[in-house]
């Protein structure tokens, strides 16, 4: 497993953040090695669009393609409905993020850290809401698994990822919210291990 850490986050907090999905994909491309062994790609929420752009870059570079792709908790681009959250003022944006869930209450108690976190979220929402998939995006030509919570994105919407694939996608439904990978860690990891044959 090779978890990706974007600039501006975690141990890379001093680096300048990526402003667009394309920049994020370029950064991931520089962190991974696709030639050593078989591999899979996993993307959750915004990470799905990064995965899509990353796949395109791997394809264009004629490097070894993933054997499996897991798309989690994100509508396909043609169904994504930007709500303009990144256009809200700071107070409105923070309120909206807290309403959506996934923000530990302790974060809002530390003013400096809270500002750092919400600035990252604001940047991420802008990147997603500005994203447009290219007309020449290659079809994903490996097995694809779709993860979603029924309370977040419907089965019908998730299955429209088939438009971006050359093979039929498999669907896996989880309990919980948009953040089910944090709420049901064991179930999520177990499903991934089963899919990948671990």
PyMOL commands that set and color helices and strands:
alter all, ss='L'
color gray80, all
select helices_A, chain A and resi 10-12+21-31+46-60+77-79+85-87+90-100+105-109+111-130+155-164+180-183+185-196
alter helices_A, ss='H'
color red, helices_A
select strands_A, chain A and resi 40-44+68-72+143-149+170-174
alter strands_A, ss='S'
color yellow, strands_A
deselect
rebuild
show_as cartoon
